[in-house]
Amino acid sequence: LKASNSLFFHSLQAKMSRPVQARRLEGVDKNIWVEFVKLAATYSKVNLGQGFPDFPAPDFLREALMRALSGGDHMLHQYTRAFGHPPLVKVLAQFFEKLLGRDLDPMTNVMVTVGAYQALFCCFQALVDEGDEVIIIEPFFDCYEPMVKMAGGTPVFVPLRPNPPKDGKLMSSADWQLDPAELASKFSERTKAIVLNSPNNPLGKVFSRGELGLIAELCVKHDVLCISDEVYEWLVYDGKQHIRIASLQGMWERTVIIGSAGKTFSATGWKVGWVVGPDRLLQHLRTVHQNSVYHCATIAQEAVAQGFQRELMLYGKPESYFVQLPKELQQKRDWLVQSLDGVGMKPIIPEGTYFLVADISPFKSDVPDVPNSDEPYDSRFAKWMVKNKGLAAIPLSAFYSEAHKNNYTNFIRFCFAKEEATLKAASDILQKWKQEKTSS
């Protein structure tokens, strides 16, 4: 019996020593948000790290959710159409017809997803194959690289390069630009797609018509797809215009547009996103969708549909939420810019999004460098800041590939989509920190 037990345990050990994870997970297991969310929860008094508002979603949206929950239509508690609740895909099609200037079929040109995150996952799984190259513009939202790798593709990186103004003014996100020759050199016969994020997270850059035209020209020339992440499409400041690359010549048939109710209606926890594009691309995304999550929450889709119906009626009018929200956020942005500039942490003024990036160079003396460290300096700075000052932010190096992380280590990203009291508390921490530096 003893021998037989020993044999059983040896056999069990042998089985358990076999690798269990799929090879496609190798090298993509680390995630900046897991680490920094935990740090913020443990140490922060003020969290300007993660990109979510701490102010409420608009009344009309919450009222729509309550109506859906408590109304007489009990079918809103059951499955709806797998690729999108009919009222939502219908109003999204109407909205994007207006924005793109073309007729759309709600059943074939729109698909609803579990947030923009799942929309991205569907794009990479459906469109990227083993050996395909995908161009990613740096800095980039961090999930692009692992999602490309999990699909079997190879990420190819091209940076936005800063070109500081010579007049001593604060830098703008517009001062970070693509080098046309460098961008063109990344396209080859292996290039399957380029990922475009405008307005860009983390910089807040809104790509100009000229920049988008350059990308479009290269996509058409090399027959490349464009995955266009436009979740911050309504959050554009200073009179800038968000231009949709799908509206440019030759781009509709090769572009998938990704949007987010979370960012559009300040309700990130609802996890309602969408993709808009030609049926020849979306048919493959539907295959991934139906064989993964299959379905998104019906009630949330119903409430978002009602939100869009309201905005369609108010389109372009002063009382539209899409007009009011960017005005409010621009004021918050300006307040944080002044606060950061006042203590010597030089902000890069964003043209859009929830975020601004600031140069931490004047504060580096508080956090000594560690020679030959594998960890980028800005990452160590952000960890020190949340532990010692109670202020959470995200290192800019988290938005770069491994090969380029150490090229941009003097910057951290703040989220300004917060209540005034939250921004005031952050300013107080910075002011106190500056006074301590001055007195020492």
Number of C-alpha atoms within 10 A of each C-alpha: 6 7 7 9 10 11 12 12 11 12 11 11 11 10 10 10 8 8 8 7 8 8 9 14 13 12 10 13 8 11 12 14 14 9 11 21 17 11 17 22 13 12 18 21 18 22 25 24 24 20 20 18 19 15 13 12 15 14 9 14 21 16 14 18 20 13 15 22 17 10 10 9 10 10 11 19 12 9 13 18 13 18 22 24 24 18 17 26 24 18 20 26 21 19 18 16 14 14 12 16 10 12 12 22 15 19 16 19 22 26 26 30 31 19 24 24 19 21 26 28 21 24 24 24 21 19 19 24 17 12 14 19 24 29 23 24 22 22 25 25 17 19 15 19 22 22 22 26 25 22 21 18 23 22 22 17 21 18 18 20 13 14 13 16 11 8 6 7 8 15 19 21 27 20 16 18 15 19 14 11 8 11 18 15 10 17 22 12 10 14 23 23 25 25 19 21 25 26 27 28 27 30 30 27 27 28 26 15 15 9 15 19 16 15 21 23 16 16 23 14 11 16 16 23 24 25 25 22 25 23 25 24 24 20 25 26 20 11 7 13 17 21 19 20 27 22 14 15 12 15 21 20 15 20 27 29 23 27 25 28 25 22 26 22 20 20 22 18 11 18 20 26 28 27 29 26 23 19 18 12 20 23 16 15 24 22 15 19 25 12 9 11 12 16 19 22 19 22 23 21 28 21 23 28 23 20 24 22 19 15 19 16 10 15 17 12 12 10 11 15 21 19 18 12 17 20 16 11 20 22 14 19 27 14 17 23 22 15 21 20 16 14 17 18 22 21 25 26 23 29 28 31 31 30 26 26 28 24 22 20 14 12 16 14 10 11 14 10 13 11 7 6 9 8 13 20 23 26 22 17 25 26 22 16 18 23 17 11 19 19 25 30 25 27 28 26 26 24 24 22 18 9 8 15 18 16 10 19 22 22 24 26 28 25 25 29 24 21 13 16 10 18 22 16 15 22 21 13 16 20 17 13 14 17 11 10 12 8 6 6
